Amino acid sequence: MKISQLPYYVKFVFLCSDQGCYSTSDIKMLEYIHNADSGKPISSLDVGDRIIFAPNCGKVYKIASVAIRHLFDDTELMRLGFDCEDCTSMQGEGKEWLLKILIHADRV
């Protein structure tokens, strides 16, 4: 089964040191995050990786940290209150999400 066919996915939040914020629960949006060295879409994220948000962002970011958040038994708990580690809007199709992967990225 393709990930895009699943009713739930992971929410990725990229908090960038230059105040940029990119948030998505749509697997298709990850195609626009490229490895800055190879120019290819990412298939993994590790601390120290250099990425760009393609096609229209020429800024290079270095992954400073990767954390997993919102490991709750009830997904409704994720929607309560204000999350200061998230963006004000999401890119792509909004899907229900099971957990959040928070990526801090420093502008190079």
C-alpha positions as CSV (number, residue, x, y, z in Angstrom):
1,M,0.0,0.0,0.0
2,K,1.2,3.5,-0.8
3,I,1.7,5.8,2.1
4,S,-0.5,8.4,0.3
5,Q,-3.4,6.0,0.6
6,L,-3.2,5.7,4.4
7,P,-5.7,7.7,6.4
8,Y,-3.0,8.8,8.9
9,Y,0.6,9.9,8.6
10,V,3.3,11.6,10.5
11,K,3.4,15.4,10.8
12,F,6.8,16.9,9.9
13,V,7.6,20.4,11.3
14,F,10.8,22.2,10.2
15,L,11.6,25.1,12.5
16,C,14.4,27.1,10.8
17,S,16.8,29.5,12.5
18,D,15.8,32.3,10.1
19,Q,12.2,32.1,11.4
20,G,11.1,29.9,8.4
21,C,8.6,27.2,9.3
22,Y,7.4,24.4,7.2
23,S,4.8,21.9,8.4
24,T,3.1,19.0,6.6
25,S,1.4,15.7,7.1
26,D,1.3,15.1,3.3
27,I,3.9,12.6,2.0
28,K,3.9,14.3,-1.4
29,M,5.2,17.5,0.1
30,L,8.4,15.7,1.2
31,E,9.3,15.6,-2.5
32,Y,10.1,19.3,-2.3
33,I,12.7,18.9,0.4
34,H,16.0,18.1,-1.3
35,N,19.5,17.2,-0.1
36,A,21.5,20.3,-0.8
37,D,24.5,18.3,-1.9
38,S,22.9,15.8,-4.3
39,G,19.9,17.9,-5.3
40,K,17.7,14.8,-4.9
41,P,14.5,14.6,-2.7
42,I,15.3,13.3,0.8
43,S,14.7,9.8,1.8
44,S,16.0,10.2,5.4
45,L,17.0,13.0,7.8
46,D,20.0,12.9,10.0
47,V,21.6,15.6,12.2
48,G,24.2,17.4,10.0
49,D,22.3,16.9,6.7
50,R,22.1,19.9,4.5
51,I,18.7,20.5,2.9
52,I,16.8,23.0,0.7
53,F,13.1,23.5,0.2
54,A,12.7,23.3,-3.6
55,P,11.9,24.5,-6.1
56,N,11.9,28.2,-5.2
57,C,14.0,28.5,-2.1
58,G,17.7,28.8,-2.6
59,K,18.5,28.8,1.1
60,V,20.5,25.9,2.5
61,Y,19.7,24.6,6.0
62,K,21.7,22.2,8.2
63,I,19.7,19.8,10.4
64,A,20.6,20.7,14.0
65,S,18.2,18.3,15.8
66,V,15.4,15.8,15.2
67,A,12.9,15.0,17.9
68,I,9.7,12.9,18.1
69,R,6.8,14.6,19.9
70,H,3.1,13.9,20.7
71,L,3.3,10.2,21.5
72,F,-0.2,10.0,22.9
73,D,-2.7,7.2,22.9
74,D,-5.5,9.7,21.9
75,T,-4.9,11.8,18.8
76,E,-7.4,14.4,20.0
77,L,-4.9,15.4,22.7
78,M,-2.7,16.8,19.9
79,R,-5.3,19.4,19.0
80,L,-5.7,21.0,22.4
81,G,-4.2,24.4,23.0
82,F,-1.5,26.2,21.2
83,D,1.6,24.4,20.0
84,C,4.6,26.8,20.0
85,E,6.6,24.2,18.1
86,D,4.5,24.3,15.0
87,C,3.7,26.6,12.1
88,T,0.6,28.7,11.7
89,S,-0.3,26.8,8.5
90,M,0.4,23.5,6.9
91,Q,1.6,22.7,3.4
92,G,-0.1,20.1,1.2
93,E,-3.2,18.1,2.0
94,G,-4.0,18.1,5.7
95,K,-4.2,14.5,7.0
96,E,-4.8,13.2,10.5
97,W,-1.4,12.5,12.1
98,L,-0.2,10.1,14.7
99,L,2.9,11.8,15.9
100,K,5.1,14.8,15.2
101,I,8.7,14.8,14.0
102,L,10.2,18.2,14.9
103,I,13.3,19.2,12.9
104,H,15.4,22.2,13.9
105,A,17.4,23.5,11.0
106,D,20.1,26.2,10.9
107,R,20.5,28.5,7.9
108,V,24.0,27.9,6.4
